[in-house]
Amino acid sequence: MASSSSVLLAVNPVLLEVRQPPSLSCCCWKKNPPPPPGFTLLQRKKNSELTVLGGGPPEATLAGRGSTGVSLAGFDPGRLRASGTASLRCHLAPPPASAGAAPTQSLLNLCSAPGTWGVLDRERAGPGVPGEAEQPAPELVEVEVGSTALLKCGLSQSQGNLSHVDWFSVHKEKRIPIFRVRQGQGQSEPGEYQHRLSLQDGGATLALTQVTPHDERIFLCQGKRPRSQEHRIQLRVYKAPEEPNIQVNALGIPVDSKEPEEVATCVGRNGYPIPQVIWYKNGRPLKEEKNRVHIQSSQTVESSGLYTLQSILKAQLVKEDKDAQFYCELNYRLPSGNHMKESREVTVPVFYPTEKVWLEVEPVGMLKEGDRVEIRCLADGNPPPHFSISKQNPSTREAEEETTNDNGVLVLEPAQKEHSGLYECQGLDLDTMISLPSEPQELLVNYVSDVRVSPAAPERQEGSSLTLTCEAESSQDLEFQWLREETGQVLERGPVLQLHDLKREAGGGYRCVASVPSIPGLNGTQLVNVAVFGPPWMAFKERKVWVKENMMLNLSCEASGHPRPAISWNVNGTTSEQDQDPQRVLSTLNVLVTPELLETGVECTASNDLGKNTSVLFLELVNLTTLTPDSNTTTGLSTSTASPHTRANSTSTERKLPEPESQGVVIVAVIVCILVLAVLGAVLYFLYKKGKLPCGRSGKQEITLPPSRKSEFVVEVKSDKLPEEMGLLQGSSGDKRAPGDQGEKYIDLRH
C-alpha cells in the first residue's frame, strides 16, 4: 500500500462495464480509513501519475494532466471500450453516500485537501446499442472569450443533408435543441442561444457569437435525410487572465520564525480555464518544501464564468533574503498556444538581530573647515537599533554624548578645527536592551588659522625699504604668496615680501595668502596697508564738465596721501566723503548750475600735515556751436569727467570716470548733419555740371525745373556745425566764406 504521504483515489469498478455509460467517479482518500466497498484504490505519486493498486481491470490506469484533469487510459470515451483515451474533469461532490454534481475543480488542488471528496466525470454519450460501431471522438474547436465560434457540421455536403439539420447543445448529458435548418433556412430555438446563432457557408456552418465560458460544452448537429446522422463538436473556450497583481507582506518576516510566514499574495483575475501559478525568487522557480516553502492556491468562479486565482507564498526566510526579489508567473493556454504573464518584483522586509555597529563619515576624504560633515551610525540588523554618538573629551578622556538630529545623524555645519577628535557610536536593541558599541574613529578637520603679517601697520618715507613677513597655523604644510590688493597681481611666493626704494605708488594694500596645496580651497588671508608719507595726490589737475544751466550737478574729487588728506570745496553745496582705502578718499559735491558758477568754475582742495593740492573743474554749457574738436566728452549732466590731457601729478595714475550717455547722442547728430550736407553738395555739383545751376555765392539760388514738375515748395537746409567742422566742407582751393555767410543754403523750387 502507499506511504502515509501518498494521496489515494478510489474508483468504482462497476462503472467500468462496457455496455454501461454512466459517469466514472473517484474521490480523494487518505490511507485510513479505507475506501468504501466496491471502490478500487489508485495511488497519486509526486509526478501526478495515478496507478491502479487493485480491484479493477489491469489496463485501467489514470494519468495526470496538470491542473486541468486526468485521463483514463485504455478505454473509449464513447463506449468505454478498450481503445482511445477519455479526458475527464474533476468535480467537487459530497461523499459517495450522497453523490451529486458540483463546480469544476482541479484534481491536484482537490487532492491537496485530505478528506475532500470528488467525482471524475465524462460527458455521457447517450444510450448505446449493443454491438453498434464505435462513435468517433468529437471534433475540437478552440476559441477565445468574446470571439465567434464557427461550428462546422461534418455531415455529407450534399444539398439534401444540409437542408434539414437540427443543432443541439449537450449539457449535463442532456440534449437541448438550439437551432434548426429547414429548406436551407435557419431558425433559433428559444433559450440562451436564441440571439447569438446564425448560418454561414450555405448552411454548413453555425456561427456562435460572443462566446463565454458557459459555452464550453459539446454541440451536436443531426441530419434527417437520407438517414439520421450525427456530428459532435467539443467547444473549448479560453481567456487570458489579467496582469497578475502581487501584494507583498509589508509587516515583514523575522528570521527566527518557527514556521513559514506569508511572503506575498498573487492574484490573477478573469482567466479561463484556471491558469497555473509559479513563484520565483531571484529568477529561480520555487517548489513546495517541507517546513520551508508552502504555496497555497485557491480560485473563485465569477458570475461571468471566468476564474480569479489567488496564490499565497509562505516561506521561512534567512538574513540573506533581505534583498531577494519575489514575483509570480501565470501560465495559461490560448488557441494560439501556451503563454505566460509575470508580476512586478517585490522585496519583503526581513528582520534579523544586530551583530555589528560602525561609524560612517560624509564626505569621504580630507575634510576642511567650512565643510558640511555628517557622522552617522550604521548596523547590520533590521530594524536598526537606537543610535547615540559620543565624542571623547581631550582633557578628561571621557566620552560625551553629542546632539544628533531626528535620524540619529550628527551634522557639523560648518565644520571647525574644534570638531576634530575621537568619535564612537552606541547601538541599543530595544527588544533585547543590549547595547553594542562601534570601533572609535578619528575625525580630522583640516584648518588654516591665525594668519599674521608683521609689521601690522607699516609706515615708510619715500625711497626707503620695507620687509613684510607672513605666518599662519595649520594642520598641514602651508604655501605662501603675496598679492597686490588693487590689481590682484602676484608679487612674491613665500612668507617674506621685500619692497625697495618705495615710491608714492607703492602705498596701499598687500595681501598674504596661506594655503594647503593638498586640499583645494583650504586657505587663509591677511591684508596689510603700506603707508608712504607724502602730501596729497590728486586724481586730476583740471577737468572740463559739460552742463546745462539750472540743473543739479554732482561733482567728484579724489585724493590720496599719508596722512589721510581732507577735501574741501570753494563753493557751497551738499558734500559727502567716502574712504576708498586708509590713504585714499573720495568727496562728492551736489550743486546747482548758475551763471556765476559758470563764470568761476569749481575747485576742490586736498590737504594733510605734509601739504595740499588742488583740482579745478571748468563748467561749459552744452551747445553744439561751442563744441571743439579736441573734446573727448560732451556733457556732464550728472557726473564730472576728467580730460585725458591733464594729470594732477607726474607720478600718479589717472582714473577716468564714466562718460555721460548724452555724448553719443551729440556725436550722432553731428555725423547726420555732415552726411546731409555731403549729399546736398553732390546734388548741387551734379546740377552745376549739367548747366542747370548758375554758380554764385548768394544765400539763395534757384533751380528751374521742367513745367511738369513745378511746385511751390522751398527746401531750407541749415547746418549747426562748428567752424572747424564746416571747414572740412570747403573746396580744395581753400576758399573762405564771406563774413556774412552763416552756412545756410536755400534752394528755391518754385520755378
VENZIFEN-V817703 format. One record per helix or strand. SS is the DSSP state (alpha for helix, beta for strand). FROM is the first residue (numbers start at 0). LEN is the number of residues. If there is no record, write none. Layout:
# VENZIFEN-V817703
ss: {SS:SS}
from: {FROM:FROM}
len: {LEN:LEN}
This chain:
# VENZIFEN-V817703
ss: {beta:alpha:beta:beta:beta:beta:beta:beta:alpha:beta:alpha:beta:beta:beta:alpha:beta:beta:beta:beta:alpha:beta:alpha:beta:beta:beta:beta:beta:beta:beta:beta:beta:beta:alpha:beta:beta:beta:beta:beta:beta:beta:beta:beta:beta:beta:alpha:beta:beta:beta:beta:beta:beta:beta:beta:beta:beta:alpha:beta:beta:beta:beta:beta:beta:beta:beta:alpha:beta:beta:alpha:alpha:beta:alpha:beta:alpha:beta}
from: {6:12:25:38:48:60:69:84:95:103:106:117:138:148:158:163:173:184:196:200:204:212:217:228:244:252:260:275:283:288:292:306:318:325:336:345:349:356:366:372:381:385:398:408:416:420:433:440:444:447:458:465:478:489:495:503:507:522:533:541:551:565:573:583:594:601:610:623:661:699:706:713:722:744}
len: {6:4:4:6:6:4:4:8:3:2:5:4:6:4:4:8:9:4:4:3:4:3:6:11:4:2:12:6:2:1:9:9:5:9:6:1:3:6:2:7:1:7:3:4:3:9:4:3:2:7:2:9:6:4:4:3:8:10:5:6:11:4:8:9:6:7:11:3:28:3:3:4:7:4}
